Amino acid sequence: MIYLFVLINILYVILSFKYYKAKVNPISLYSIMWVALTILYEIKLVYYYDLTMYTWLIIIIFQIVYNIGCVLGKKQYRNNRFNKQDSNIAAKGSSERDLRIAIIILSLLTSISTISNILIAVRSYGFNLLEYTNQIYVDRLAGDIDTGIPYLGSFVYPALIYAGFYFEKFGFKKIILLPVLLLALGGLKTGGRLGILIGAFLLLVPIILQRGRVIKEKVRKVKGRKGKNIKILISSSILIALFITITNNRASWETYNPYMSPLMVKVLEYNPAIYQIYTYITLPLGVLNEFLKDPTLNFGGHTFLTIYNLLNRLGADISVNQYQTFYNVPLPSNVGTYIRELIEDFSIPLALMVTLITGLILSYNYSKFRNDGLYMNLIWASTFAFVIFFSFFMWQFRSSTIWITIVVGSISGYILDQRHKKRLKRYEFKE
C-alpha cells in the first residue's frame, strides 16, 4: 500500500503545482508531510505493528475529502473575487509603522506572561534553566510547577506571523527579534518543544506565502535578498538551537528497548536525539492504527477542550481529559494524528465534514492572501497551514494556542486591514 499511497500523492502534488501555480500550497503541504510520515513508519526502524487495510483506507479517504475541500476553497475565492476593493491592499496601503506597532503590542502582552513564568521557574530551578529542562518538563506534566498568567503567552504566535511578514516586506529589523526571544524564553519555562516548532513554522510560513503572492502591478524588487535571508536564518537559529538543546536533554532518558531495529540501536548509540525525533514523528500513526481497531467517542473532547476548560474556570463542571488515552504500538504513546482525534470527537461522517471545511478554509485564505494581501487572510492561512502540516501529530485545535492565535490574530488583522483600506482610499483620492 505504501507504494500506491506515494504514487497517488506524487499525482496530487503535481496537480497542485498547476492548480495553485505555487509549489507550497494547501495540497502539497498535506501530501509531503503524510508521505514522509508513512514512509518513516513503514521502514520500521522501530518494529511498529503493521497498518491494517482499514487504516490505509481511512488515511486515503480523509486526504481525498481534504483535497476536495481545498478545491472548493479556491473556487469560493474565485467566485468572490468581484470585490476589487481589497485587491493589492498590502501593496498600496501597507504601513510599516502600523505593523511594527502591532508586533510591539502583542509582544508586550506576551512578556507579561513570559516574565512571570520565568520568575517562577528561576525561583524553583535557578538561572540555568537549560540544565533542568527534563525536570521542568516532568514537573509541568505532573502539575507540580506553578503557572503564571494564562493565555497571554500565546499572543507571541500572531506576533511571529506578523514578524515573518514584516521581514519579507520591509526587510530585517531588530523588531523581529522581540517575539523570537520571547518564544525562546517561554520554551525554557515549559521544557517542551512543540511551542518552539509552532513559533518557527509561523515565523517562516508568511515569508513563503508572501514570496508567492501575485501582485498585478509592478513592484520594485527588494535589494539585498541574500543578506536578508542570512539575517532571518540567524534569527531562526535561536529557536533551532533551543530545540536541539531541549531534544538532546530529553533524549538523555532514552535507553535500548527490544522494539528497536539493529540499525536504530546503532543510531541510539550514536545520537539518542535521532531516535526520539523518529518516534516523535511516527508513533502517532501507530496510535491511529490501534485506535481504529476499537474507536471510542467523546464528543468534542479534543476540538472543544479549550472552550470546556474556559467554561470550567468560569464555574461549569464539564468532564475533560487533559491528555489523550495511551496505546501500545508496541511503544506506548497517546497522540494519534488529527484523524484519530476528529473521529473520537465526532465519529467518521462528521470528522470527514470537519476535514473538508478545514481544507476549504485554508485554501480560501491562502488564495485570497496570495492575491489580495490582507492581514486577516495571512493569519488564517498561516495558522491553518500549521494545523495541516502538523496534522501527523494531533488535531491542533486541541490546544488553546491555536484558538488564541486565530482570535487575537483576527482582531489585530482586522484593525490593520481597516487602517490600510482607509489609507488606500486616501491614496486613490490623491491620484
C-alpha positions, 0 to 999 in steps of 0.5 A: 500500500505504501507504494500506491499511497506515494504514487497517488500523492506524487499525482496530487502534488503535481496537480497542485503545482498547476492548480495553485501555480505555487509549489507550497500550497494547501495540497502539497503541504498535506501530501509531503508531510503524510508521505514522509510520515508513512514512509518513516513508519513503514521502514520500521526502524522501530518494529511498529505493528503493521497498518491494517487495510482499514487504516490505509483506507481511512488515511486515503479517504480523509486526504481525498475529502481534504483535497476536495475541500481545498478545491472548493476553497479556491473556487469560493475565492474565485467566485468572490473575487468581484470585490476589487476593493481589497485587491493589492491592499498590502501593496498600496496601503501597507504601513510599516509603522502600523505593523511594527506597532502591532508586533510591539503590542502583542509582544508586550502582552506576551512578556507579561506572561513570559516574565512571570513564568520565568520568575517562577521557574528561576525561583524553583530551578535557578538561572540555568534553566537549560540544565533542568529542562527534563525536570521542568518538563516532568514537573509541568506534566505532573502539575507540580510547577506553578503557572503564571498568567494564562493565555497571554503567552500565546499572543507571541504566535500572531506576533511571529506571523506578523514578524515573518511578514514584516521581514519579507516586506520591509526587510530585517529589523531588530523588531523581529527579534522581540517575539523570537526571544520571547518564544525562546524564553517561554520554551525554557519555562515549559521544557517542551518543544512543540511551542518552539516548532509552532513559533518557527513554522509561523515565523517562516510560513508568511515569508513563503506565502508572501514570496508567492503572492501575485501582485498585478502591478509592478513592484520594485524588487527588494535589494539585498535578498541574500543578506536578508535571508542570512539575517532571518536564518540567524534569527531562526537559529535561536529557536533551532538551537533551543530545540536541539538543546531541549531534544538532546536533554530529553533524549538523555532518558532514552535507553535500548528497548527490544522494539528497536531495529539493529540499525536504530540501536546503532543510531541510539548509540550514536545520537539518542536525539535521532531516535526520539525525533523518529518516534516523535514523528511516527508513533502517532500513526501507530496510535491511529492504527490501534485506535481504529481497531476499537474507536471510542467517542467523546464528543468534542473532547479534543476540538472543544477542550479549550472552550470546556476548560474556559467554561470550567474556570468560569464555574461549569463542571464539564468532564475533560481529559487533559491528555489523550488515552495511551496505546501500545504500538508496541511503544506506548504513546497517546497522540494519534494524528488529527484523524484519530482525534476528529473521529473520537470527537465526532465519529467518521461522517462528521470528522470527514465534514470537519476535514473538508471545511478545514481544507476549504478554509485554508485554501480560501485564505491562502488564495485570497492572501496570495492575491489580495494581501490582507492581514486577516487572510495571512493569519488564517492561512498561516495558522491553518497551514500549521494545523495541516502540516502538523496534522501527523501529530494531533488535531491542533485545535486541541490546544488553546494556542491555536484558538488564541492565535486565530482570535487575537490574530483576527482582531489585530488583522482586522484593525490593520486591514481597516487602517490600510483600506482607509489609507488606500482610499486616501491614496486613490483620492490623491491620484 
